[in-house]
């Protein structure tokens, strides 16, 4: 995650506010009988998108939020930590829960558990490029076998009444990618929507997302398509929707440390970053939910990921940032950050 975020953080320069423009992103849309108030989706983020993060994304304007990916076998064998990842709070709807695995029966069982947990829809991860996931046959590795991948979708569709969606890469490698073929198979298997990231798994997050591929998928299927990849602000969102004809855009890395991006996209223009004091207030509110979601000890480690993301571009000396990453509790870290933000030099 640290390597992927470098380019995103480098682009977070403070600038004068641009005037808002009418944008199709702010329009409602539908998927599988569900209605969404806008076309901005908070993308699934592994190890990040628990209910605290999703609730924050909703508060800042995301019309649909998606959970971190959850192991189907962890659900099958009732792993305590895995089952905790299924927690959904009342005010975060509509919400999708993403699961991963390569066994159709286990994925169907997990889909039923997701439905029972109260999710509005269930998503299949066929996009994760991480070797430890792909070597099990899950994630993007499923894009090597269209029949098996479609069989997983079909098993899940039969198992639940909520919509089943698929998050997919263009393929495992650029040379063997067949995104249109897979998209059509998933639609035939009963998928209610597709989320397309037009990089191959082998490319990870390098280069640029080629949304011409997204447009090809949009033209090939009749179900809604969500475009994922390199949507960093209002201009990107508008361009991707207009150039591809997609139903919605997914925002992932751009929201790490910058939940205001959802509001910028809906407004149709990127605004200056908040003041450091406003950032601290946001972190404090987010941390309160994270501690409820994870418990104090786990939340302390979880929140350490976020401090560099939130503070990128602000005059926080390296020693201060290092201190935030070593203090024993989240409460202590936030207290120190509040003290620094209140100092005349920081203001």
Secondary structure by P-SEA (a helix, b strand, c coil): ccccaaaaaaacccccccccccccccccccccccccccccccccccccccaaaaaaaaaacccbbbcccccaaaaaaccaaaaaaaccccccccbbbbbbbccaaaaaaaaaaaaaacccbbbbccccccaaaaaacccccccccaaaaaaaaaaaaaacccbbbbbcccccccccccaaaaaaaaaaacccbbbbccccccccccccccaaaaaaaaaccccbbbbbcccccaaaaaaaaaaccccbbbbccccccccaaaaaaaaccccccccaaaaaaaaaaaaaaaaaaccaaaaaaaaccccccccccccccaaaaaaaaccccaaaaaaaaaaaaaccccc
